Amino acid sequence: MRELKILSGRANTELARGICQSLHLELGAVSLGKFPDGENYCKINDDVRGRDVYLIQPTCPPVNDNLLELLIMIDSCKRASAARITAVIPYYGYARQDRKDEGRVPITAKLVANMITRAGADRVLTMDLHAAQIQGFFDVPVDHLYAAPILNAYFEEMGYAPEELVVVSPDEGSIKRAIGHSKRLGGTLAIVDKRRNTATETQQAHIIGGPIEGKVCLMFDDMISTAGSIVGAARLVHAAGAREIHLAATHGVLCGDAIEKIRSAPIKSLCITDTIPLSPEKRLPVIKVVSVAPLLAEAIKRIHHDQSISAMFRLK
């Protein structure tokens, strides 16, 4: 794998090191910083001419800094004559605005896709997009990975019997995800009827399906941002008599007062992946972090050798 080069921005260097460890490669050397006026600085310190380069950089908070750093790294590799540049974006920011749901608003998911493509990326590798149609916003190939096998394995290790479980969808938009987890883990299916009052406020009305009383309830989502929706759903399920409640999400954005909400929530555990680094002040006893580094490493290896990505999930 001499011609394969892994580089990382500053958004999640621990994940990049985990990927390199799985691939038995050294992380490439990059100098990153800022000029005195605040402009970003980048220099690729390793030779990338003719190499297959993979840039690890989730566009997590601070979103604008991490996004611009990714764009500058892509441009640096392009001008250094890299043969192929793959932007590995475990968490794709600016994904919420993926359509015009009212007048005079942007479609930022498409705008950012255009920026990444025009910067020089030949391919994008990402995980659990907020909306699957964002793949179509790119004019280059997109490999879309799913953290579901890793999250399922976390709950399988707990040893619950299928008849004890209820997989709860925290809103109508997550029904398909909940069905997929239910097929793998067993148990019945329930749906929380969520009504959105504003862009940041939601209200959980009632539960469809079940029964909930005396059951172990598992809730899955693609991301937890302010935690309002999923914690509200957890409170509703707790009031319905659930024995235990476990939450899981691919991306732990955890912004605003999310930590306070999770701390006071009636949950046994919250499982998130390391697509976004979890700062020390956000580490609670109930939060468990599982790594997606082996999954991303396997995908990178398969892309490098022109092998199927979808085959990774056929038996998951």
C-alpha positions in Angstrom: 0.0 0.0 0.0 3.0 2.3 -0.7 0.9 4.7 -2.9 -1.8 5.2 -0.3 -1.4 8.3 1.9 -3.6 9.2 4.9 -3.7 12.9 6.0 -5.7 14.5 8.7 -7.0 18.0 9.5 -7.3 19.1 13.1 -11.0 18.3 13.5 -10.5 14.7 14.7 -6.9 13.5 14.8 -7.7 10.6 17.2 -10.0 9.1 14.6 -7.4 9.5 11.9 -4.8 7.7 14.1 -7.3 4.9 14.7 -7.8 4.5 10.9 -4.1 4.4 10.3 -3.6 1.8 13.1 -6.2 -0.4 11.4 -4.5 0.0 8.1 -0.9 -0.4 9.6 0.1 2.9 8.1 1.7 6.0 9.5 -0.4 9.2 9.5 1.0 11.7 6.9 2.6 14.9 8.1 0.7 18.2 7.6 1.5 21.6 9.0 -1.7 23.5 9.9 -2.2 26.8 11.6 -3.3 30.4 11.2 -1.6 33.5 10.0 -1.7 36.5 12.3 -4.7 37.9 10.6 -6.7 34.6 11.1 -6.3 33.1 7.7 -5.7 29.4 7.6 -2.3 28.0 6.8 -1.5 24.5 5.4 1.5 22.7 4.1 1.7 19.0 3.2 5.0 17.8 4.5 5.0 14.4 2.8 5.3 13.6 -0.9 1.9 13.0 -2.4 2.8 13.2 -6.1 1.0 10.3 -7.9 -0.5 9.0 -4.5 -4.0 8.0 -3.6 -4.7 10.6 -0.8 -7.4 10.3 1.9 -8.1 13.5 3.9 -9.8 12.8 7.3 -11.8 15.8 8.4 -15.3 15.8 9.8 -16.9 19.2 9.4 -18.0 19.3 13.0 -18.0 22.4 15.3 -16.3 24.8 14.8 -17.9 24.0 11.4 -16.6 26.9 9.4 -13.0 26.5 10.5 -13.0 22.7 9.9 -14.7 23.1 6.5 -12.3 25.7 5.2 -9.3 23.6 6.5 -10.6 20.7 4.5 -10.9 22.8 1.4 -7.4 24.2 1.8 -6.0 20.7 2.3 -7.7 19.4 -0.8 -6.3 22.3 -2.8 -2.8 21.7 -1.4 -2.9 18.0 -2.4 -4.3 18.9 -5.9 -1.5 21.4 -6.5 1.0 18.8 -5.2 -0.1 16.5 -8.1 -1.9 13.8 -6.0 -3.3 11.2 -8.3 -6.7 10.9 -6.5 -8.1 12.9 -3.5 -10.8 11.4 -1.3 -12.4 13.6 1.2 -13.2 11.4 4.2 -15.9 13.4 6.0 -17.3 11.1 8.9 -19.7 13.9 9.9 -21.0 16.1 7.1 -22.0 19.6 8.4 -24.4 22.0 6.8 -26.6 19.0 6.0 -29.9 20.2 7.7 -30.8 22.5 4.9 -31.1 20.0 2.1 -34.2 21.5 0.4 -36.2 24.7 0.3 -39.0 24.3 2.8 -39.8 28.0 2.6 -39.0 31.0 0.5 -35.6 32.8 0.3 -33.6 30.1 2.1 -30.4 28.4 0.9 -29.7 24.7 0.3 -26.4 24.6 2.2 -25.9 20.9 1.8 -25.6 21.4 -2.0 -23.5 24.6 -1.6 -20.9 22.8 0.5 -20.9 19.8 -1.9 -20.1 22.2 -4.7 -17.3 23.7 -2.7 -15.7 20.4 -1.9 -16.0 19.2 -5.5 -14.6 22.5 -7.0 -11.7 22.4 -4.5 -10.6 19.2 -6.2 -11.9 16.2 -4.4 -12.3 13.2 -6.7 -14.4 11.2 -4.2 -16.2 11.6 -0.9 -16.4 9.0 1.9 -19.0 9.9 4.6 -21.2 8.3 7.2 -24.9 8.5 8.1 -25.8 11.6 6.2 -28.7 13.6 7.7 -30.6 13.0 4.5 -29.6 10.2 2.0 -30.4 12.4 -1.0 -27.3 14.6 -0.2 -25.3 12.0 -2.0 -26.8 13.3 -5.2 -25.7 16.8 -4.5 -22.1 15.8 -5.4 -20.8 15.6 -8.9 -18.2 13.0 -7.8 -18.7 9.5 -6.5 -19.9 9.3 -2.9 -19.5 6.2 -0.6 -22.0 6.4 2.2 -21.3 4.2 5.2 -23.7 3.3 8.0 -22.8 3.0 11.7 -25.7 0.7 12.4 -23.6 -2.6 12.6 -21.4 -1.0 15.2 -24.3 0.3 17.3 -26.2 -3.0 17.0 -23.1 -4.8 18.2 -23.0 -2.6 21.3 -26.5 -3.6 22.3 -26.1 -7.2 21.3 -23.2 -7.4 23.9 -25.7 -6.4 26.6 -27.4 -9.8 26.2 -31.1 -8.7 26.2 -33.6 -11.2 24.9 -35.5 -10.1 21.8 -38.8 -10.3 23.7 -37.6 -7.8 26.2 -36.8 -5.1 23.6 -38.8 -2.3 22.0 -37.0 -0.3 19.3 -38.5 3.2 19.5 -38.3 5.7 16.6 -38.0 9.2 18.2 -39.9 10.7 15.3 -41.6 9.8 12.1 -38.5 10.5 10.0 -36.5 7.8 11.8 -39.0 4.9 11.2 -36.9 3.3 8.5 -33.8 3.4 10.7 -35.7 1.9 13.6 -37.1 -0.9 11.4 -33.6 -1.8 10.3 -32.3 -2.0 13.9 -35.4 -4.0 14.9 -34.8 -6.6 12.2 -31.3 -7.1 13.6 -31.9 -6.9 17.3 -35.4 -8.3 17.5 -38.2 -6.8 19.6 -41.3 -4.8 18.7 -41.5 -1.4 17.1 -42.9 1.9 18.5 -43.0 5.4 17.1 -43.0 8.7 19.0 -45.3 11.3 17.4 -43.2 14.5 17.4 -44.5 17.9 16.5 -42.0 20.6 15.7 -43.0 24.0 17.1 -39.9 26.0 15.9 -36.5 25.3 14.4 -35.2 24.5 17.9 -38.3 23.4 19.9 -40.3 20.1 19.5 -43.1 18.5 21.4 -43.6 14.8 21.8 -47.3 14.0 21.8 -47.9 10.3 22.2 -46.6 6.8 21.3 -47.7 4.7 18.4 -47.2 0.9 18.8 -45.6 -0.9 21.7 -46.4 -2.0 24.4 -43.8 -0.1 26.3 -44.5 -1.0 30.0 -41.8 -3.1 31.5 -39.7 -3.2 28.3 -36.1 -2.3 27.5 -36.4 0.6 25.0 -33.7 1.4 22.4 -33.8 4.7 20.5 -31.6 5.4 17.4 -31.0 8.6 15.6 -28.4 9.8 13.1 -27.3 12.7 15.3 -27.9 14.3 18.6 -27.5 18.1 18.4 -29.3 19.9 21.2 -30.8 16.6 22.4 -34.3 18.1 22.8 -36.0 15.7 20.5 -34.5 12.4 21.7 -34.6 13.3 25.4 -38.2 14.4 25.0 -39.0 11.1 23.4 -37.1 9.3 26.3 -39.2 11.1 28.9 -42.4 10.1 27.1 -41.3 6.5 26.9 -40.3 6.6 30.6 -43.7 7.9 31.6 -45.2 5.0 29.6 -43.5 2.6 32.0 -40.3 1.5 30.2 -38.0 -0.5 32.4 -34.8 0.8 30.8 -34.0 3.3 28.1 -30.9 3.3 26.0 -30.1 5.9 23.3 -27.8 5.6 20.3 -26.7 8.0 17.6 -23.9 8.1 15.0 -23.0 11.7 15.5 -22.7 13.2 19.0 -22.8 16.9 18.1 -24.1 17.7 21.7 -24.3 21.5 21.4 -26.1 24.1 23.4 -27.5 22.7 26.6 -27.5 19.1 25.3 -25.3 17.8 28.2 -27.6 19.2 30.8 -30.6 17.6 29.1 -28.8 14.2 28.9 -27.6 14.4 32.5 -31.2 14.8 33.7 -32.8 12.4 31.2 -34.2 9.1 32.5 -31.8 6.9 30.5 -29.4 4.1 31.3 -26.9 4.8 28.5 -26.2 6.9 25.4 -24.0 5.3 22.8 -22.3 7.5 20.2 -19.5 7.0 17.7 -16.3 8.9 17.5 -17.1 10.6 14.1 -17.0 13.8 16.3 -14.5 14.1 19.1 -16.1 14.2 22.6 -14.4 16.9 24.7 -13.6 16.2 28.4 -16.3 18.5 29.7 -19.0 16.5 27.8 -18.0 13.1 29.1 -20.8 11.8 31.3 -20.9 8.3 32.9 -23.9 7.4 30.8 -22.2 8.3 27.5 -20.4 5.4 25.8 -18.2 6.1 22.7 -17.6 3.3 20.1 -15.1 3.8 17.3 -15.9 3.8 13.6 -12.1 3.7 12.7 -12.1 0.0 11.7 -15.1 0.6 9.5 -13.7 3.6 7.8 -10.3 1.9 7.4 -12.0 -1.1 5.7 -13.8 1.3 3.4 -10.6 3.1 2.5 -8.8 -0.2 1.8 -11.7 -1.3 -0.5 -11.8 2.0 -2.4 -8.0 1.9 -2.8 -8.3 -1.6 -4.3 -11.4 -0.8 -6.4 -13.5 -3.3 -4.3 -17.2 -3.2 -3.4 -18.3 -1.0 -0.4 -21.8 -2.3 -0.3 -20.5 -5.8 0.4 -19.4 -4.6 3.8 -23.0 -4.4 4.9 -24.7 -7.3 3.2 -24.4 -9.6 6.3 -24.7 -6.9 8.9 
